[in-house]
Amino acid sequence: MADPLPSIIVTGISGNLGQRLLPMLSGFRVVGVDFRPPQADLPLQFVQMDFSRESSCLDMIQLLREVRPVAVVHLAFVMDAVRTGILDRDRIWQVNVAGTARVMEAVTEANREWPMVEKFIFMSSVSAYGPGLSTPATEESPLAAHTYGYGIHKMEADRVVQERAPALRGCSVYILRPHIFAGVSIENYFMEAFRGIPGGTSKRAARMRRQGKRLPCMLPSGSKYLHNRIQFVHIDDVARLVAFILNKTEPEGRRLSIMNVAGRGGPLTYEQCVRLAKAKLVRVPTEKLFALVLRILWSIKLSTIPPDVAPYMTSDTVMNTSRLEQFLGSEYENVVRFPIADAFGECFRQTEAKVQAAPAGKD
């Protein structure tokens, strides 16, 4: 009789990344955890759990004891309050930051009895560094998010993982800090800005989507805003990186590995992004007016782009990914297959079809 497949637990399995990762995990018995069931036909044991609740820590401990996974991949995180339907700010923090602490506490407790969880992977974000990266951020750069709620939560959860990593008893901890996700399946703030699809929940937004109308892409006046640089990473490349780590058999030289993750090649300028997206660009006089327009579009529920993301959209946002290249070695181009420009360009292959699509509960 063949040996049973090793088990892993993936939180946030119903999100976009979880769905893209699942087909790459054929070598494992996958137990997916989320507050809503995934739309997946692949073999999967699903467990419903809400990490905003304190009781989820005990629930997770019990699940770990039952499943005895060799790894935990923690993807559960609320990025888009509108699309996920979680609008309460305190509950979002409870899921994002306290929930991360609860999952790590559960792994710590389970490994206290027997070190079964050998790998813990946490998905952080470039947004944890904060806006205005005048030089490419390295993994040692300070985490300085201070405006964008999602970025602040990623920063706080990233710190939680770093602080609690030594207590996981024999478990290798990986913090991945990917740049903005790209790909046909992606619906996030930056893609909404370049696609011009009104993603809000108002009747007017729905009518505009039905009519195929697009909002213009906006930037403040001045050449520096067109020359600001930005990176992207294809969501499938991030999934391949997670799968690579899970299948890695060589022991890590360090218990905590932190890696910036972006697509191959140099960053794009905003001017290049506008051209690749074939977007209509409208310039507004100042950064303050730019932020005000975002706030108005958000308040009338025409757009899902939160106004506090404005500083990220008006400054350089570039990371150094040399540590990732060194980690992957000869497998680098097999894992990170998309150059940044190709990953970004793929987002606009089905734009016309997406204009008529209603907002979905995706990452």
N, C-alpha and C positions, 0 to 999 in steps of 0.2 A: 504493500500500500504506500502511495506517495506521501511524502511529508506534507502536512497542511501548510497553506500559505501563511507567512507572517502577517499579523494584523497591524493596521495603523488606524489612528483616529484623525479625521479631518474636520475641524470646526468650520462653520461658514460654508458648508458644502453646497448650499443652494445659490451662492453668489456666482458671479461670472467666472472668477478665477477657479473656484471649486469645480464648476461644471467643465471648464477646459482642462483641469488637472485630472479628473476622474478617468478618462480614457487612457491616460499614461500610467496607470497604477495596476496594470494587469498582473503584476508579480506579487500583489498584496491582497489580503482580505480587508476591504475598506469599510470602516464604520463612519458614517457621516453624521455630523451633529449640526443642527440649525434650529431657528425658531419656526421655520416653515419647511415643508418637504421640497426636495429638489425635483426638477423635471428631467429625469434621467432614466434611460432604459438599461443601463449597464448594471451588473451585479453590485448591490450595495445594501448594507444594513443601515437603516436610518433611525436616529434617535432624536426626538424633539426636545430641545432644551433652550431656555432663555437665560443668557448670561447676565441679564440685568438683575436677576434675582439672587439673593445671597444663598439660597438653597441650592443653586446650581453647582456650587463647590462640592457639596456632599454628593449630589447626583453624579458629578464628574468622577469623584473618587470611586463610587460604586461601579461606574461604567469601566473605569480603568482596571479595577480588580476582576471584573467579568471578562473583559476583552483581552487583557494582558498585551497591549500593543507594544511594538518595538519602537514606535515613533508617534509623536503628536504634531500635526501641522495646524497651527492656529491662524485661521484666516478670518474668523468672525469679527466683523468691524462694520459699523454704520458709517458710510461715507456720504450718501445722498439721502437726507431725511425725507424728501418728497417721494422719491422712487421706492424707498423701502417702507414708507408709511409710518415710520417712527419719528414723531415730531417733537416729543417731549425732550427738552434739553438734558434734564437730569437722567432720564432713562438712557439717552444716547451715551452719556458719560459712563453710566453704570455698565453698559454693554462694552464700550470701547476700552476703558481704562480699568475699572474695577473688575470687569469680566476677564481681562487678560490676567490680572492678579489671581483671580479665582481659579483659572485653568492651571496656572503655574503652581499654586498652592496644592491643587489636587495631584499634580504630577509629583511634587515634593513628598506628599504624604504617601502616595502609592510606592514611590521608590524607596521610602524609608523601610518598608517591609522587605522588598526585593527590587533591586535596580533593573526593572523590566523595560522602562522607557529609555532607550539609548539615544534618541535624537528628539530635539524640540525645535521646531522651525516657526519663527514669528515673522509676519509680514509687516514691516514698518513702512516708511515712505520718505521720499525726498522732501516732502512738505515739513518733516520734523526739523529740518535745518533752518526753516524760516525763509523769507524772501530776501532778495538783495545779495545774492552770492557773487561778490565782485571777483572772486577767484574760485575755481572749481572746488567743491567741497570734497574733502577726504573723510574717511570713516572716523578720524580723530577731530574733525571740525565740531565746534560746539553745536548742540541742538538748541535752536533759538527761535522756534515758532512762537509768535506772539499776537497774531491777529486772526488767522483762519482757524475756525473751531476744529475742523478735521485735523489740521496740522498740529494744533496744540494737543489734541488727544493722542495722535501718533507719537509725538514727542514724549508725553507722559507715560504712555504704554511702553515705548522703547526703553525708557529709564527703568520702568518696573522690571522688564525682562533682564536688563543688565544687572540690576541689584539682586534679583532672585536667582540668577543663573547658578551661582556657586552652591546653592542649597539643593540642586536637583540630583545630587549624589550619583556620579558616574554617567550623567547624561550630557551629550554634546549639544550645545545651544547655538542656533544660527539665527541672526537677525539680518534680514534682507531689506534693503532700503531701495525699492524700485522707483524709477522716475514715472512719469505719467503713462498710464497704460494706453496702448493703441491697438487697432485691429478692427475688423468689420463689426464684431459683436459689442464693441465698447460704446457705452453711453455715459460720459462723464462731463464735468463742467467745461473743460478745455475743448473737448470735441463739440459740445453744444455751441460754444463761442465761434468756432471755425465753420461748423456746418450751418449755423444760423437757424437751426430747427428750434422753434419755440417749445420748450419742454415742460412748461408750466401746466398747472391743473385747471386753469380758468377756461370758461367756454370760448373766450376769444382765442386762446392758445390752441385749443382743439380745432376751432374753425380754421385757423391759419394752417395747421398741419393738413387738414383735409383739402384745403385749397392749394397746397404745395408752396405756400409763401415762406420766405426765409427772412430772418432778422439780419441786419448787417453785422459784420465783424467790426468791433470798435477798438480804437487805441487813442491815447492822448496825442496831441500834435507834437511834432519834434522828431528829428531823424533817429534819436537815440532809442526810441521805443521800437522802431522797425529793426534796429540793429541788435536789440537784446536777444540773447541766445537761450535756447530751450532744448531739452532732450526728451525722447520718448522711448518706450520699450514695448515690444509686441507682447500681448498677454500670453501667447503660447510659448514664448521664450521664457517667461517667468515660470510658467507651469513646467517646462522642461528642466529648468534649474532646480525646482523643488524635487522633481522626480530623480534628477541626477544625485542630489544630496541623499535622498531616501535609499537609493540603490548603491551608494558609495560604501565600500567594505573596508577601506583603509581607515584606521583610527585617526582622529584629528590630533594635531600637535597641541591644540589649545582647546579649552572647554567652551570658550565663547568666541564665535567667529561672526564678525560684522562685515557685510559687503554691500557697497553701492551697486545698483543694477540699472543699466541702460543699454539701449541698442548699440550695435557696432557703428564705428565711424564718428565723425565730428557732429557737433550739435547743429541745429537749424536756427536761423534767425526768424523773427516773427514775420519779416517780409517774405522769406521763403515759404513759411507756413501759409500765409495768405494766398500766395501764388499757387501752391500745390492744392489748396482747398478750393481754388477758384471762387473765393469769397469776395463779396462786396465790402470794401473797407471804408469806414466812416471815421474821420478824425474829430475828436472833441478837444476843446482848447486846453484843458488842464487835467491833472490826475484827480483833483477833487471833483470836477464835473464828471469824469469817467466813473468814479466810484458812486456818485449821485445817480447817474443813469442806471447803473447796475442795481442800485437799491430800489429805484422806481420799478424797474422791470420785475424784480423779485417781489416787491410788495403787491403788485397787481396780478401776480401769479402767471405772468407771461413767460418768465424764464426761471430755470432752477439754479442759475449761477448765483451763489451767495455773494453779497456785496463785500464781505470781508476777505474774499479771494483776490481783490483788486491788486494788492501789493505784489502778489506772485505773478500777475499778468503784466506788470509794468517794470519788471526788473530781470536781470540775468538769473537763470536757474539751471546751473550746470554742475555735474558731479564728476569726480575722477573715479574711473572704474578699473584701474590697473590691478587692484587686489582681486577683483572677480576674474580677470583674465589670467592671473597667476594661479588662482584656485582651480580653474577649469583646465588650464594647460592645453594639451593637444585637442581637448574636446570643446574648446571655446566656441569655434564656429559651428560645431554640431549642435550645441545647446543654444547659443545666442545666434540665431540664423538670420535675423532681420537687421539690416542697416537702419539707422534711425529714420532716414527719409522714406524708405520702403514701408516701415511700420506705420508711419504717419499717413503716407499716401493711401494705404489700404483702407483707412477709415472713410474714404470718400468714394469708394467704388459702388456702394449701394445707397448713397445719400438720398437720391430721389425716392427710393422705396421707403427709407426711414422717415422722410418728411411726413408721410401719412400715418406713421405708426404712433400709437398711443404710448405714453410713458409706461415702462415696464419696471418691475421690481428687480433690477439688476444693479451690479456694482457700477 
